[in-house]
Amino acid sequence: MARVRACFVVNPAAGRGKARTTWAGIAPLAAQYGATVQFTERPGHATDLARRAADAGCERVVAVGGDGTISEVANGLIGTGAALAVIPSGTGNDLCRTLNIPRNGVEAAQLALTGDTRAIDVGEVAGGRYFVNIVGVGFDAEVTRATNAFPKYLGGTVPYILGILKTLWRYSPTPMEIDVDGRRYDRKVLLMAVGVAQSYGGGMRILPDAILDDGLFDVCISGDVGRMEVLGLVPKLYSGGHVGHPKVEFARGTQISIRSSVPVAVHADGDVIGELPQTFSIHPGALQVVSGVQPGLRS
């Protein structure tokens, strides 16, 4: 294929500094392809850098960082026509799993610069924020808040497991009113996930049947699950073994609204964004990505 104009957006703090090391290893290849590089300096900066790169004519913007960096870059590219490529350099790297991106930095960079692109769906939180992985509500979001407070040097799934244990003893299922394309669910809910991809938290396959380009959200509603049941369910999440549990329901739809009479935290792509009520809408095929997965495949 013809050489494309590419810009790398590097979050040097991602993955406890792993992204900076990863960039050092792929910089020669990027230079060989005439790519430019920008380094983030603050939260949200990757969105600005990605938008500027697209406006300057870059056809691909390569996110070097974790899921948060990837989400920020994606938010800058929606509506520009430029494609998102990713180099796994964070703690969870969940979207990279879904896109089948090589773990090796040089191999991932080679794919980013020369691989084919495909369109994937994107979710939008009412108010204009986009997400490319999963939104979590309730227990999940509180776990995310706790996880983000742990030192980054722990790495991998360890902070997420610790976040679950920390949250488990102080959070209880909460009454919620859920609307999925007009279908009403009144439930006492421990956690709820809405997404276009399968996993979060470093490989937990909360939405094991999600497809990146089917034009639908996958929804998981975990109901009035007790503390001991949660401990039994968590290990099953890595294989999707929670499917079939009597207190776990799944649905699909294009617009999801969630309300509660009490404060309930919400996160998008691993970043706590506020509380209920929230509405989520899907934008089919709204983002071009470089992927090791063919269209129509789950992962």
Backbone torsions as a table, in degrees:
resi	resn	phi	psi	omega
1	MET	NA	157.9	179.3
2	ALA	-68.2	149.9	179.0
3	ARG	-64.8	136.5	-179.2
4	VAL	-105.6	156.2	174.1
5	ARG	-80.4	123.4	-175.4
6	ALA	-131.4	147.7	173.8
7	CYS	-129.1	131.8	175.7
8	PHE	-94.3	131.7	174.3
9	VAL	-111.9	113.4	-172.3
10	VAL	-109.8	126.6	172.0
11	ASN	-97.1	99.8	-173.3
12	PRO	-65.4	-16.2	-179.6
13	ALA	-89.6	-12.8	-174.2
14	ALA	-65.9	144.6	176.7
15	GLY	59.6	36.9	179.6
16	ARG	59.2	37.8	179.7
17	GLY	90.7	0.3	-179.2
18	LYS	-61.6	-36.1	-177.7
19	ALA	-62.5	-38.0	178.3
20	ARG	-64.2	-42.2	178.3
21	THR	-66.1	-41.1	178.3
22	THR	-60.6	-43.3	179.9
23	TRP	-61.5	-41.3	179.2
24	ALA	-58.0	-34.5	-178.8
25	GLY	-77.1	-25.4	-176.9
26	ILE	-106.0	-6.0	-178.3
27	ALA	-55.7	-42.6	179.1
28	PRO	-60.6	-39.9	178.2
29	LEU	-66.1	-41.8	178.2
30	ALA	-60.7	-42.2	178.9
31	ALA	-64.1	-38.1	179.2
32	GLN	-59.6	-34.3	180.0
33	TYR	-92.4	5.7	178.0
34	GLY	72.7	21.3	-178.9
35	ALA	-78.7	153.5	175.6
36	THR	-103.1	171.6	-179.4
37	VAL	-141.4	143.6	173.5
38	GLN	-133.0	143.3	179.6
39	PHE	-110.6	135.2	178.7
40	THR	-75.3	150.9	-178.2
41	GLU	-124.5	-7.8	-176.2
42	ARG	-164.8	162.6	174.8
43	PRO	-57.6	135.7	179.9
44	GLY	87.1	-12.2	-176.4
45	HIS	-64.8	-34.0	-178.5
46	ALA	-62.1	-32.3	177.4
47	THR	-64.0	-45.8	178.9
48	ASP	-63.4	-44.2	-178.3
49	LEU	-64.8	-40.3	179.5
50	ALA	-64.8	-43.3	179.6
51	ARG	-63.2	-43.0	178.7
52	ARG	-63.5	-40.4	179.7
53	ALA	-62.9	-43.4	178.6
54	ALA	-64.3	-42.4	179.5
55	ASP	-64.1	-27.7	179.9
56	ALA	-84.0	-0.6	175.1
57	GLY	104.1	6.1	177.0
58	CYS	-68.7	132.3	-179.1
59	GLU	-86.5	-24.1	177.5
60	ARG	-136.7	136.3	174.2
61	VAL	-118.2	122.1	-172.1
62	VAL	-103.2	115.7	179.5
63	ALA	-85.8	122.3	176.8
64	VAL	-111.1	99.0	-176.0
65	GLY	168.7	-160.4	-179.8
66	GLY	-93.8	-167.5	-177.8
67	ASP	-61.3	-33.9	178.3
68	GLY	-65.0	-43.0	177.8
69	THR	-63.9	-43.6	179.1
70	ILE	-59.4	-44.5	-179.8
71	SER	-62.8	-41.6	178.9
72	GLU	-63.2	-45.1	179.1
73	VAL	-61.8	-44.1	179.0
74	ALA	-58.4	-41.1	178.7
75	ASN	-61.5	-29.9	177.5
76	GLY	-78.8	-17.8	-174.2
77	LEU	-100.3	-16.2	-179.1
78	ILE	-56.1	125.9	177.0
79	GLY	87.2	-1.5	-177.5
80	THR	-96.2	-24.5	-174.8
81	GLY	90.7	-15.2	176.7
82	ALA	-73.4	148.9	-176.8
83	ALA	-96.2	146.5	174.6
84	LEU	-91.1	131.5	169.1
85	ALA	-125.0	155.4	-173.6
86	VAL	-136.1	145.4	173.2
87	ILE	-119.0	115.8	-175.8
88	PRO	-66.2	114.3	-177.0
89	SER	-145.1	19.3	-177.6
90	GLY	-111.8	-155.6	-177.8
91	THR	-89.7	-49.2	-176.2
92	GLY	-92.5	-44.2	179.8
93	ASN	54.4	39.3	-174.5
94	ASP	-71.2	-42.1	179.2
95	LEU	-65.8	-33.5	176.8
96	CYS	-61.6	-37.2	175.6
97	ARG	-61.1	-46.9	-177.4
98	THR	-63.9	-38.0	-179.1
99	LEU	-83.9	-2.0	179.2
100	ASN	58.7	47.4	178.3
101	ILE	-84.1	134.5	178.0
102	PRO	-58.2	143.2	178.2
103	ARG	-73.0	-30.7	177.8
104	ASN	-67.7	127.8	-174.3
105	GLY	-60.5	-43.9	-178.6
106	VAL	-66.1	-41.7	177.9
107	GLU	-64.3	-40.0	178.2
108	ALA	-64.8	-39.6	179.6
109	ALA	-67.3	-38.4	177.8
110	GLN	-61.2	-43.3	176.7
111	LEU	-63.4	-43.3	-178.7
112	ALA	-58.9	-36.7	-174.4
113	LEU	-88.7	-22.3	-173.2
114	THR	-127.9	-12.3	-175.6
115	GLY	-72.6	164.3	177.5
116	ASP	-76.2	158.3	177.5
117	THR	-106.8	158.2	176.0
118	ARG	-145.5	157.7	178.9
119	ALA	-93.0	135.2	174.6
120	ILE	-123.7	161.8	178.1
121	ASP	-76.3	155.5	178.8
122	VAL	-133.7	138.7	175.1
123	GLY	-95.8	151.3	177.7
124	GLU	-126.8	130.9	170.9
125	VAL	-84.5	136.4	178.8
126	ALA	-50.7	125.2	-176.4
127	GLY	116.5	-9.0	170.6
128	GLY	104.4	7.2	174.9
129	ARG	-92.3	135.6	-178.7
130	TYR	-104.8	152.8	173.9
131	PHE	-135.3	146.9	-174.5
132	VAL	-116.2	2.7	-179.4
133	ASN	-128.0	-94.7	-172.6
134	ILE	-143.4	141.8	169.0
135	VAL	-101.2	136.6	177.1
136	GLY	-120.5	143.5	-176.4
137	VAL	-128.4	135.3	174.6
138	GLY	87.7	-129.5	-177.6
139	PHE	-51.9	-42.3	-179.2
140	ASP	-58.0	-46.2	-179.0
141	ALA	-68.7	-36.5	176.5
142	GLU	-66.2	-36.2	175.0
143	VAL	-63.4	-42.3	178.4
144	THR	-60.6	-43.6	178.2
145	ARG	-60.1	-44.6	179.5
146	ALA	-67.3	-40.0	-179.3
147	THR	-61.8	-43.5	-178.3
148	ASN	-65.7	-18.4	179.9
149	ALA	-83.5	-15.4	179.9
150	PHE	-78.2	151.9	178.7
151	PRO	-58.2	137.9	-177.4
152	LYS	-66.9	-20.3	-177.4
153	TYR	-67.2	-14.7	178.5
154	LEU	-65.8	-39.8	171.4
155	GLY	67.8	169.2	173.4
156	GLY	54.5	-139.3	-177.5
157	THR	-89.1	-7.5	-176.1
158	VAL	-57.2	-49.3	179.8
159	PRO	-60.0	-35.5	-179.3
160	TYR	-67.6	-42.1	178.1
161	ILE	-63.3	-43.4	177.8
162	LEU	-63.2	-37.5	177.4
163	GLY	-63.2	-39.0	177.0
164	ILE	-61.7	-47.8	-178.1
165	LEU	-64.2	-39.0	-179.8
166	LYS	-66.5	-38.6	-176.2
167	THR	-80.1	-28.4	-171.4
168	LEU	-54.9	-38.6	-172.0
169	TRP	-87.8	-1.3	-179.5
170	ARG	-129.5	5.3	-179.2
171	TYR	-122.7	136.8	-179.4
172	SER	-124.7	152.9	175.6
173	PRO	-53.8	142.4	-172.3
174	THR	-124.0	138.9	176.6
175	PRO	-62.8	130.8	177.9
176	MET	-135.2	150.3	171.8
177	GLU	-108.4	117.5	-173.6
178	ILE	-119.0	132.6	178.1
179	ASP	-122.4	120.6	177.5
180	VAL	-117.4	99.6	-178.1
181	ASP	50.2	42.9	176.8
182	GLY	91.0	-8.7	176.4
183	ARG	-88.8	125.0	-173.5
184	ARG	-97.0	133.0	174.4
185	TYR	-124.9	115.4	171.9
186	ASP	-103.9	109.4	-171.2
187	ARG	-140.1	154.7	164.1
188	LYS	-89.9	114.6	-165.9
189	VAL	-116.9	130.6	171.3
190	LEU	-78.5	-53.5	177.7
191	LEU	-149.8	159.0	178.0
192	MET	-141.7	138.1	177.6
193	ALA	-124.5	136.9	177.7
194	VAL	-129.3	124.3	-176.4
195	GLY	-162.5	172.2	175.5
196	VAL	-106.3	-14.4	-179.0
197	ALA	-118.1	-178.9	-169.0
198	GLN	-94.6	-39.7	-164.9
199	SER	-126.9	158.2	171.0
200	TYR	-148.4	179.0	175.9
201	GLY	62.4	29.3	178.4
202	GLY	79.5	36.6	173.6
203	GLY	111.8	7.6	176.6
204	MET	-77.2	115.6	-173.2
205	ARG	-87.3	70.4	-176.3
206	ILE	-66.5	-30.0	179.4
207	LEU	-122.7	72.2	-167.9
208	PRO	-66.9	-17.5	-179.6
209	ASP	-104.4	9.1	-178.9
210	ALA	-65.2	140.2	177.7
211	ILE	-121.4	133.9	-171.8
212	LEU	-67.1	-21.9	-171.0
213	ASP	-134.9	34.3	180.0
214	ASP	-98.1	2.0	178.1
215	GLY	75.4	14.2	-177.0
216	LEU	-133.4	144.9	165.1
217	PHE	-76.5	143.3	161.7
218	ASP	-96.0	142.3	-176.2
219	VAL	-128.6	133.0	173.4
220	CYS	-120.4	126.7	177.7
221	ILE	-118.0	112.4	176.2
222	SER	-99.2	116.8	-169.6
223	GLY	-81.1	-138.2	-173.5
224	ASP	-79.2	73.5	-177.0
225	VAL	-94.3	128.2	179.7
226	GLY	-76.7	168.9	-175.6
227	ARG	-59.4	-45.1	-178.8
228	MET	-68.1	-34.2	176.2
229	GLU	-65.2	-36.9	177.8
230	VAL	-60.2	-45.7	179.8
231	LEU	-60.7	-32.4	177.7
232	GLY	-76.9	-29.8	-177.8
233	LEU	-78.6	-35.7	-172.6
234	VAL	-53.2	-49.1	179.8
235	PRO	-60.5	-29.8	-178.7
236	LYS	-72.4	-20.4	-178.2
237	LEU	-62.7	-28.9	-177.0
238	TYR	-69.2	-22.5	179.4
239	SER	-110.3	-2.7	-173.1
240	GLY	79.7	18.0	-176.2
241	GLY	-71.7	-5.1	176.8
242	HIS	-76.7	-13.6	175.8
243	VAL	-61.8	130.1	-178.7
244	GLY	97.0	-10.7	176.1
245	HIS	-63.8	137.0	-174.1
246	PRO	-63.6	-18.8	-179.8
247	LYS	-106.5	12.6	179.0
248	VAL	-118.7	124.4	180.0
249	GLU	-117.3	152.8	177.2
250	PHE	-126.8	149.3	177.8
251	ALA	-150.3	168.7	174.1
252	ARG	-135.4	148.1	178.8
253	GLY	-175.0	177.4	-178.0
254	THR	-108.7	-20.3	177.2
255	GLN	-140.1	126.6	-176.0
256	ILE	-123.2	128.3	175.3
257	SER	-121.7	137.2	-178.0
258	ILE	-134.3	132.4	178.8
259	ARG	-132.7	156.1	174.3
260	SER	-153.5	151.2	179.9
261	SER	-83.6	-5.9	178.6
262	VAL	-124.5	158.6	179.4
263	PRO	-62.8	128.9	178.0
264	VAL	-135.1	125.7	-176.6
265	ALA	-73.5	152.6	-180.0
266	VAL	-135.0	136.5	172.5
267	HIS	-123.9	152.7	175.1
268	ALA	-129.0	122.3	-179.0
269	ASP	52.1	38.2	175.2
270	GLY	84.6	6.5	179.8
271	ASP	-118.4	118.7	179.6
272	VAL	-66.1	122.8	-171.9
273	ILE	-111.9	-4.1	-179.9
274	GLY	145.7	-148.8	-176.2
275	GLU	-133.5	169.6	173.7
276	LEU	-67.0	154.2	6.9
277	PRO	-81.1	154.3	177.5
278	GLN	-144.7	151.7	174.0
279	THR	-128.2	137.2	-178.4
280	PHE	-123.6	133.5	178.8
281	SER	-123.9	147.0	-179.3
282	ILE	-101.2	145.1	176.1
283	HIS	-120.1	98.2	-176.1
284	PRO	-62.2	132.5	174.5
285	GLY	59.5	29.5	-172.2
286	ALA	-81.3	-11.2	-176.7
287	LEU	-135.1	129.6	172.7
288	GLN	-83.6	134.8	177.3
289	VAL	-133.9	154.4	170.6
290	VAL	-92.8	125.7	-169.6
291	SER	-142.7	151.6	171.7
292	GLY	-91.3	11.3	-178.3
293	VAL	-114.4	139.5	177.1
294	GLN	-79.4	151.7	179.1
295	PRO	-55.0	141.8	177.6
296	GLY	87.5	-5.0	177.8
297	LEU	-94.4	152.5	-176.2
298	ARG	-76.0	-41.4	-176.1
299	SER	-159.5	NA	NA
